[in-house]
């Protein structure tokens, strides 16, 4: 329904993200007074499911939080429980975990770039429609995703909810010849990843900037994936006084309930923050491998060794393409140097205590905390997914985007909806990890509007 002075606009659901929810924009006399992601899905209770379970079970249970990035949940769970038990795994096991995580990065980033995000830049309503006009490119994206899935199937036992992961490592470690069998497919994937960088570098990117602190893990000497120390780049470009230990995560990242959402919102030291590819590139981009650094420069992102930072959320697709190059090259590096471990896992005896773990899911930093009793029974669990952390920054992006659009030309219902949907997809929300997304309601009022309009 549209009439002068007020407007209510409904969108049944947002396409090309995972999940469902609602967005409400309040506009009064041309000013956006509120932008809310109204997440209405009921809580999923994974933390409650974990209480009373054996300490060996969270890696398998939490994998079910997400079908797109189950490895992230498995690795964060393993890291936290091993921390509680005071166990460090063998370096070869750490490499295999990183290799498995590379598989998830490859398949997830390819899925987002080709099937969810690229249609926005090419004016297509869906990936199926995109395949009609860009068949070769979509086929390339599917090859990339398949290469990532191949890694996950070999190391994890299957591509979705892997079954080979366990505390201390894996139930079974692959033979050298098994990993080497993936080399040719990954070499093709590296070429496909390079072509992806060149393809998305040709897209047109609106001007925009994320006005939030950036939070990502950092690890000496390497681009952080399967572990590290949280570090912050402030919105004004300054770094925090220091990074903080993973065990102090909840002292800095504080979750709160909001009236309009069943998903928790987070603040970093009381400020909006964003995790994910933009944050990783800003904080640790200088530690990318030479081939990924070359890809970043060719993509127009600049050289992070010289301080290049990208805060434009539309250009996040470029950073994801560079990270795909990195993940494929890193997988090839690990496979080339792999020698099977003497045992596929390190023993993890139960110990009463509290453990903390964090890894870099494709969409950002994922934190787990578990409290165990002496028998290894989980007394409490806390999972803080990246999308839940990002929701405040996404709302801020939407508010500023809508305000700018209304100030420039006051778009109609369809155009405003498309702008908001595109802005959300910039951040690749995996709403199943927190809840689900998007109905859109726009309320326009003015002092001269009789009665106004209620949400």
C-alpha positions as CSV (number, residue, x, y, z in Angstrom):
1,X,0.0,0.0,0.0
2,X,1.4,3.4,-1.0
3,X,0.0,6.9,-0.5
4,X,1.4,10.3,0.1
5,X,3.0,10.8,3.6
6,X,3.3,7.2,4.5
7,X,4.2,3.9,3.0
8,X,4.2,0.2,4.1
9,X,6.1,-2.2,1.9
10,X,6.2,-6.0,2.5
11,X,8.7,-8.5,1.0
12,X,7.9,-12.2,1.6
13,X,11.5,-13.3,1.9
14,X,15.0,-12.3,1.0
15,X,16.5,-14.4,-1.8
16,X,20.0,-15.6,-2.1
17,X,20.8,-15.7,1.6
18,X,20.2,-18.6,4.0
19,X,17.1,-18.2,6.2
20,X,14.1,-15.9,6.7
21,X,13.3,-12.8,8.8
22,X,12.1,-9.2,8.5
23,X,13.4,-5.7,8.0
24,X,11.5,-2.7,9.2
25,X,12.5,0.8,8.0
26,X,10.8,3.9,9.7
27,X,11.0,7.0,7.7
28,X,9.7,10.4,9.0
29,X,9.7,13.5,6.8
30,X,12.4,12.0,4.6
31,X,14.6,10.9,7.6
32,X,15.2,7.2,8.4
33,X,14.6,7.1,12.1
34,X,15.0,3.4,12.6
35,X,16.2,0.3,10.7
36,X,15.7,-3.0,12.4
37,X,16.3,-6.6,11.3
38,X,13.3,-8.3,13.0
39,X,14.5,-11.9,13.4
40,X,11.4,-13.8,14.3
41,X,12.5,-17.4,14.1
42,X,12.4,-19.2,17.4
43,X,15.6,-19.9,19.3
44,X,17.4,-23.1,18.2
45,X,18.7,-24.1,21.7
46,X,22.0,-25.7,20.6
47,X,23.6,-24.5,23.8
48,X,20.9,-26.2,25.8
49,X,21.3,-29.4,23.8
50,X,24.9,-29.5,24.7
51,X,24.4,-29.3,28.5
52,X,24.7,-32.7,30.1
53,X,26.4,-34.3,27.0
54,X,29.8,-35.9,26.9
55,X,32.7,-33.6,26.1
56,X,33.3,-35.7,23.0
57,X,30.0,-34.8,21.4
58,X,30.1,-31.0,20.7
59,X,32.1,-31.4,17.4
60,X,29.4,-33.5,15.9
61,X,26.4,-31.7,17.5
62,X,27.5,-28.2,16.7
63,X,28.3,-29.2,13.0
64,X,24.5,-29.3,12.6
65,X,24.2,-25.6,13.4
66,X,25.1,-24.9,9.8
67,X,25.1,-27.0,6.6
68,X,27.3,-24.5,4.8
69,X,30.1,-24.1,7.3
70,X,30.0,-27.2,9.6
71,X,33.8,-27.4,9.8
72,X,33.9,-24.0,11.5
73,X,31.7,-25.3,14.3
74,X,33.7,-28.5,14.6
75,X,37.0,-26.8,14.7
76,X,35.9,-24.1,17.2
77,X,34.4,-26.8,19.4
78,X,37.5,-29.0,19.3
79,X,39.7,-26.0,20.1
80,X,37.6,-25.0,23.1
81,X,37.3,-28.5,24.6
82,X,41.0,-29.2,24.0
83,X,41.8,-25.9,25.7
84,X,39.7,-26.9,28.7
85,X,41.5,-30.2,28.9
86,X,45.0,-28.7,28.4
87,X,45.8,-30.6,25.3
88,X,47.7,-29.5,22.2
89,X,47.5,-31.6,19.1
90,X,50.3,-32.7,16.8
91,X,51.4,-30.2,14.2
92,X,50.5,-32.6,11.4
93,X,46.9,-32.8,12.8
94,X,46.9,-29.0,12.9
95,X,47.8,-29.0,9.2
96,X,45.1,-31.5,8.4
97,X,42.5,-29.3,10.2
98,X,43.7,-26.3,8.3
99,X,43.4,-28.3,5.0
100,X,39.8,-29.3,5.9
101,X,39.0,-25.7,6.7
102,X,40.5,-24.6,3.3
103,X,38.0,-27.0,1.7
104,X,35.1,-25.2,3.5
105,X,36.5,-21.8,2.6
106,X,36.7,-22.8,-1.1
107,X,33.2,-24.2,-1.4
108,X,31.5,-21.5,0.8
109,X,33.2,-18.5,-0.9
110,X,32.5,-20.0,-4.3
111,X,28.9,-20.5,-3.4
112,X,28.5,-16.9,-2.2
113,X,30.4,-15.3,-5.1
114,X,28.7,-17.1,-8.0
115,X,25.3,-18.1,-6.7
116,X,24.3,-15.5,-4.2
117,X,26.3,-12.2,-4.8
118,X,27.3,-12.0,-8.5
119,X,23.6,-11.8,-9.7
120,X,23.4,-8.4,-7.9
121,X,26.2,-6.9,-10.0
122,X,25.0,-8.3,-13.3
123,X,21.3,-7.4,-12.9
124,X,20.0,-11.0,-12.7
125,X,17.4,-12.1,-10.3
126,X,18.9,-15.5,-9.5
127,X,21.8,-17.8,-10.2
128,X,19.6,-19.9,-12.5
129,X,18.9,-16.8,-14.6
130,X,22.6,-15.9,-14.4
131,X,23.5,-19.3,-15.9
132,X,21.4,-18.4,-19.0
133,X,23.6,-15.4,-19.7
134,X,26.9,-16.4,-18.0
135,X,26.9,-20.2,-18.4
136,X,30.7,-20.5,-18.5
137,X,31.2,-18.4,-15.3
138,X,28.6,-20.3,-13.3
139,X,30.1,-23.6,-14.4
140,X,33.5,-22.3,-13.2
141,X,31.9,-21.4,-9.8
142,X,30.4,-24.9,-9.5
143,X,33.9,-26.5,-10.3
144,X,35.4,-24.4,-7.6
145,X,32.7,-25.5,-5.1
146,X,33.2,-29.1,-6.1
147,X,37.0,-28.8,-5.5
148,X,36.3,-27.6,-2.0
149,X,33.7,-30.4,-1.4
150,X,36.3,-32.9,-2.6
151,X,38.7,-31.8,0.2
152,X,35.9,-32.0,2.7
153,X,34.8,-35.5,1.6
154,X,38.3,-36.9,1.7
155,X,39.2,-35.5,5.0
156,X,35.8,-35.2,6.7
157,X,34.1,-38.3,5.3
158,X,31.4,-36.2,3.6
159,X,31.0,-32.6,2.5
160,X,28.1,-31.7,4.8
161,X,28.4,-32.3,8.5
162,X,31.7,-34.2,8.2
163,X,31.9,-37.4,10.4
164,X,35.7,-38.0,10.5
165,X,36.5,-35.1,12.9
166,X,37.0,-35.9,16.6
167,X,38.6,-34.4,19.6
168,X,42.3,-34.5,19.2
169,X,42.2,-34.9,15.4
170,X,40.5,-37.3,13.1
171,X,39.2,-40.9,13.3
172,X,41.3,-41.6,10.3
173,X,44.2,-39.8,8.6
174,X,44.4,-40.0,4.8
175,X,47.3,-41.7,3.1
176,X,49.7,-39.4,1.2
177,X,48.5,-40.9,-2.1
178,X,44.9,-40.0,-1.3
179,X,45.7,-36.4,-0.8
180,X,47.9,-36.3,-3.8
181,X,44.9,-37.6,-5.9
182,X,43.3,-34.1,-5.4
183,X,46.3,-32.2,-6.8
184,X,45.1,-31.9,-10.4
185,X,41.6,-30.9,-9.3
186,X,43.1,-28.2,-7.0
187,X,45.4,-26.9,-9.8
188,X,42.4,-26.4,-12.0
189,X,40.7,-24.8,-9.0
190,X,43.6,-22.4,-8.6
191,X,43.2,-21.3,-12.2
192,X,39.4,-21.0,-11.7
193,X,40.0,-18.9,-8.5
194,X,42.3,-16.5,-10.5
195,X,39.7,-16.2,-13.2
196,X,37.2,-15.4,-10.5
197,X,39.3,-12.6,-9.2
198,X,39.6,-11.1,-12.7
199,X,35.9,-11.6,-13.4
200,X,34.6,-9.8,-10.2
201,X,37.2,-7.1,-10.5
202,X,35.2,-6.0,-13.6
203,X,32.0,-5.4,-11.6
204,X,30.8,-1.9,-10.8
205,X,30.9,-1.1,-7.1
206,X,28.8,1.6,-5.5
207,X,30.6,3.9,-3.1
208,X,30.0,2.8,0.5
209,X,32.0,2.3,3.7
210,X,31.4,0.2,6.8
211,X,31.5,2.5,9.8
212,X,32.2,-0.2,12.4
213,X,35.2,-1.7,14.2
214,X,36.7,-4.7,12.4
215,X,37.4,-7.9,14.4
216,X,39.3,-10.9,13.2
217,X,41.8,-13.4,14.4
218,X,45.5,-12.9,13.8
219,X,48.3,-15.5,13.9
220,X,52.0,-14.9,13.6
221,X,53.4,-15.7,10.2
222,X,50.2,-16.8,8.5
223,X,46.7,-15.7,7.5
224,X,44.5,-16.9,10.4
225,X,41.9,-19.6,9.6
226,X,41.7,-22.4,12.2
227,X,42.9,-20.4,15.2
228,X,44.5,-17.2,16.4
229,X,44.2,-14.2,18.7
230,X,41.4,-11.7,18.3
231,X,42.5,-8.3,17.1
232,X,40.7,-5.1,16.4
233,X,40.9,-2.3,13.8
234,X,38.8,0.7,14.9
235,X,36.4,2.5,12.7
236,X,38.7,5.5,12.7
237,X,41.6,3.4,11.4
238,X,43.4,3.0,14.6
239,X,44.2,-0.3,16.1
240,X,43.3,-1.4,19.6
241,X,45.9,-1.0,22.3
242,X,46.6,-4.7,21.9
243,X,44.9,-7.9,20.8
244,X,43.2,-9.9,23.5
245,X,43.3,-13.6,24.4
246,X,40.5,-15.8,23.2
247,X,39.6,-16.5,26.8
248,X,38.7,-12.8,27.3
249,X,36.4,-12.8,24.3
250,X,33.2,-12.3,26.3
251,X,34.8,-9.5,28.3
252,X,35.0,-7.5,25.0
253,X,32.2,-8.9,22.9
254,X,29.0,-8.6,24.9
255,X,25.7,-10.0,23.7
256,X,22.4,-8.4,24.5
257,X,18.7,-9.1,23.8
258,X,16.8,-6.6,21.6
259,X,13.1,-6.3,21.5
260,X,12.8,-6.8,17.7
261,X,14.8,-10.0,17.3
262,X,15.2,-13.5,18.7
263,X,18.8,-13.3,17.7
264,X,21.2,-11.7,20.1
265,X,23.1,-8.5,19.1
266,X,26.7,-8.0,20.0
267,X,28.9,-5.0,20.8
268,X,32.7,-4.9,20.9
269,X,33.8,-2.8,23.8
270,X,30.4,-1.1,23.5
271,X,30.8,-0.4,19.8
272,X,29.4,-1.8,16.5
273,X,31.8,-4.3,15.0
274,X,32.0,-6.5,11.9
275,X,33.7,-9.8,11.3
276,X,34.4,-11.6,8.1
277,X,36.5,-11.1,4.9
278,X,36.8,-7.3,5.1
279,X,38.0,-7.6,8.7
280,X,40.5,-10.4,8.0
281,X,41.9,-8.6,5.0
282,X,42.3,-5.3,7.0
283,X,43.9,-7.0,10.0
284,X,46.0,-9.8,8.5
285,X,46.1,-9.1,4.7
286,X,49.8,-8.6,4.8
287,X,50.2,-12.3,5.8
288,X,48.5,-13.6,2.7
289,X,50.7,-15.8,0.5
290,X,52.5,-14.2,-2.4
291,X,50.0,-15.6,-4.9
292,X,47.1,-14.2,-2.9
293,X,48.8,-10.8,-2.5
294,X,49.3,-10.7,-6.2
295,X,45.6,-11.4,-6.7
296,X,44.7,-8.6,-4.3
297,X,46.7,-6.1,-6.2
298,X,45.3,-7.3,-9.5
299,X,41.8,-7.1,-8.1
300,X,42.4,-3.4,-7.3
301,X,42.3,-3.9,-3.5
302,X,45.9,-2.6,-3.2
303,X,48.8,-4.2,-1.3
304,X,47.9,-4.8,2.4
305,X,51.7,-4.9,3.1
306,X,51.5,-1.2,2.4
307,X,48.5,-0.6,4.5
308,X,45.7,-1.2,2.0
309,X,42.3,-1.7,3.7
310,X,38.9,-2.3,2.1
311,X,35.8,-1.0,4.0
312,X,33.4,-1.0,1.0
313,X,31.0,-3.8,1.7
314,X,30.1,-4.1,-2.0
315,X,33.8,-4.9,-2.7
316,X,33.7,-7.7,-0.2
317,X,33.2,-10.0,-3.1
318,X,36.7,-9.1,-4.3
319,X,38.2,-10.0,-0.9
320,X,36.3,-13.3,-0.9
321,X,37.7,-14.1,-4.4
322,X,41.2,-13.3,-3.1
323,X,40.7,-15.5,-0.1
324,X,39.6,-18.3,-2.4
325,X,42.9,-18.0,-4.3
326,X,44.6,-18.2,-0.9
327,X,42.7,-21.2,0.3
328,X,43.4,-23.2,-2.9
329,X,47.1,-22.4,-2.9
330,X,47.3,-23.2,0.8
331,X,45.6,-26.5,0.3
332,X,48.2,-27.4,-2.4
333,X,51.0,-26.3,-0.1
334,X,49.8,-28.5,2.7
335,X,49.2,-31.5,0.5
336,X,52.7,-31.2,-1.1
337,X,54.4,-31.4,2.3
338,X,52.1,-33.9,3.9
339,X,53.4,-37.0,5.7
340,X,50.8,-39.1,7.6
341,X,50.9,-38.8,11.4
342,X,51.8,-41.8,13.5
343,X,48.3,-41.6,15.0
344,X,45.4,-39.7,13.6
345,X,44.5,-38.1,16.9
346,X,45.9,-37.0,20.2
347,X,44.3,-38.4,23.4
348,X,42.1,-35.8,25.2
349,X,41.4,-37.1,28.7
350,X,38.5,-35.2,30.5
351,X,39.5,-32.4,33.0
352,X,37.2,-30.2,35.0
353,X,37.6,-26.6,33.6
354,X,36.6,-24.0,31.1
355,X,37.9,-23.9,27.6
356,X,37.7,-21.3,24.8
357,X,38.1,-21.6,21.1
358,X,37.8,-19.4,18.0
359,X,38.3,-19.9,14.3
360,X,37.5,-17.9,11.2
361,X,34.4,-19.2,9.5
362,X,34.0,-17.9,5.9
363,X,31.6,-15.3,7.3
364,X,33.8,-14.3,10.3
365,X,35.0,-15.1,13.8
366,X,33.2,-18.0,15.5
367,X,33.7,-18.3,19.3
368,X,32.9,-21.3,21.5
369,X,33.2,-21.7,25.3
370,X,32.6,-24.9,27.3
371,X,32.6,-25.7,31.0
372,X,33.3,-29.3,31.8
373,X,33.2,-31.3,35.0
374,X,35.8,-33.9,36.0
375,X,34.0,-36.6,34.1
376,X,33.9,-34.6,30.9
377,X,30.2,-33.7,31.1
378,X,29.3,-30.3,29.6
379,X,28.0,-28.1,32.3
380,X,27.5,-25.0,30.1
381,X,28.1,-24.0,26.5
382,X,28.3,-20.7,24.6
383,X,28.4,-20.2,20.9
384,X,28.8,-16.8,19.3
385,X,28.5,-17.0,15.5
386,X,29.7,-14.3,13.1
387,X,26.3,-13.4,11.6
388,X,24.9,-12.6,15.1
389,X,27.9,-10.3,15.7
390,X,27.4,-8.6,12.4
391,X,23.7,-7.8,12.7
392,X,24.2,-4.5,14.4
393,X,26.6,-3.3,11.7
394,X,24.3,-4.6,9.0
395,X,21.4,-2.5,10.5
396,X,23.7,0.5,10.5
397,X,24.6,-0.1,6.8
398,X,20.9,-0.4,5.9
399,X,20.0,2.8,7.8
400,X,22.7,4.9,6.1
401,X,22.0,3.3,2.6
402,X,18.2,4.0,2.9
403,X,18.8,7.5,4.1
404,X,21.2,8.3,1.2
405,X,18.8,6.8,-1.4
406,X,15.8,8.7,0.0
407,X,17.8,11.9,0.1
408,X,18.9,11.5,-3.5
409,X,15.8,10.4,-5.4
410,X,13.3,8.8,-3.0
411,X,13.1,5.3,-4.6
412,X,9.9,3.5,-5.1
413,X,9.0,0.3,-3.2
414,X,10.7,-2.2,-5.6
415,X,13.9,-0.2,-5.9
416,X,14.2,0.4,-2.1
417,X,13.6,-3.3,-1.5
418,X,16.3,-4.3,-4.0
419,X,18.8,-1.9,-2.5
420,X,18.2,-3.2,1.0
421,X,18.4,-6.9,-0.1
422,X,21.7,-6.2,-1.9
423,X,23.1,-4.4,1.1
424,X,22.4,-7.5,3.3
425,X,23.9,-9.9,0.8
426,X,27.1,-7.9,0.9
427,X,27.7,-9.4,4.3
428,X,26.8,-13.0,3.2
429,X,24.7,-13.7,6.3
430,X,24.3,-17.3,7.3
431,X,21.2,-16.8,9.3
432,X,20.7,-20.4,10.3
433,X,23.7,-19.9,12.6
434,X,21.8,-17.1,14.5
435,X,18.2,-17.3,13.2
436,X,16.7,-16.5,9.8
437,X,15.9,-13.5,7.4
438,X,13.8,-11.2,5.3
439,X,10.4,-9.6,5.2
440,X,10.6,-5.8,4.5
441,X,8.3,-3.2,6.0
442,X,8.8,0.5,5.3
443,X,6.9,3.0,7.3
444,X,6.8,6.6,6.0
445,X,5.3,9.3,8.1
446,X,5.4,13.1,8.3
447,X,4.0,15.7,10.7
448,X,1.2,16.4,8.1
449,X,0.2,12.7,7.8
450,X,-3.1,12.1,9.4
451,X,-3.0,9.0,11.6
452,X,0.4,7.9,10.3
453,X,1.0,4.2,9.7
454,X,1.8,1.5,12.2
455,X,4.1,-1.5,11.7
